[in-house]
Amino acid sequence: MGVFKAAAIQMRSGESPERNAIDLERLVREAAGLGATYIQTPEMTGALIRDKEARAASFTSEDKDIVVATARKLASELGVFLHIGSTAILRADGKLANRALLFGPDGATLATYDKIHMFDVDLDNGESWRESAAYEPGTEAVVTEIDGARLGFAVCYDLRFPQLFRAEAMAGADLLSVPAAFTRQTGEAHWHVLLRARAIENGAYVVAAAQGGLHEDGRETYGHSLIVDPWGRIIAEAVHAEPGVIIGEIDTAQSSAARKKIPNLRNARDFAVNAGTAEVPRLRGAAS
């Protein structure tokens, strides 16, 4: 079982990866100074850029990316697990990935995860987003080991797809990550309840580092980074949209205890859906 301090870093990333890397370093050092050994940053830590041409000109391959290099150096120097919630990475095929990266205390890359679900939506306030026009979606869920915990990956809009988290929990994840850049409108409506639901449904801790405030490209994000325990209780929150650090203790024994009290993972059964003439695939609980 693992007991350790986790940190969620709240940022307000602008359009310059170089400036964002400086902010990243300051906040990671603050989190490590508070005793955190697992540190998570938000979605699009490297830059938030609305303009398509400017975005394409700003991002580069993983081996040349300044945020990746900065994170690798900090993880090794501070001896922490540093989870870049995501940053835009230019793939070998010329497409962009919205990619999470986890670095170990020796600076090695332990895991990467490309965001699976693309945020394509028209909001009531006139905002329109087409993430699929900029990024190639991932196709694989990822679970890996850190500090005696099993960490499951997700990014932002993935939060609305509970089957991803259930699949990771069934694969042993007792710590779920949801780094995000939720819009202010959707965040006010659903951020807290969805994060608590994912924790409760899976008997797992949830760490969700967020972007917050009005960004250089004009978008406004919700902030309110959260750490939630396996019973759905909020144990740390940034109750604002300003950059900063929150800290919470992770004790994976609490995940085991919650799953014993409510053994829904163990009790999941295969079932079919009777929808008349419509063809519906067979499901295992909510996980397949």
Buried (B, 14 or more C-beta within 10 A) or exposed (E): EBEBBBBBBBBBBBBBBEEBBEBBBEBBBBBBEEEBBBBBBBBBBBBBBBEEEEBBEBBBEBEEBBBBEBBBBBBBBBEBBBBBBBBBBBBEEEEBBBBBBBBBBEBEBBBBBBBBBBBEEEEEEEBEBEBEEBBBEBEEBBBBBBBBBBBBBBBBBBBEBBBBBBBBBBEEBBBBBBBBBBBBBBBEEBBBEBBBBBBBBBBBBBBBBBBBBEBBBEBBBBBBBBBBBBBBEBBBBBEEBEBBBBBBBBBBEBBBEBBEEBEBBEEBEEEEEEEEEEEEEEBBBBBE
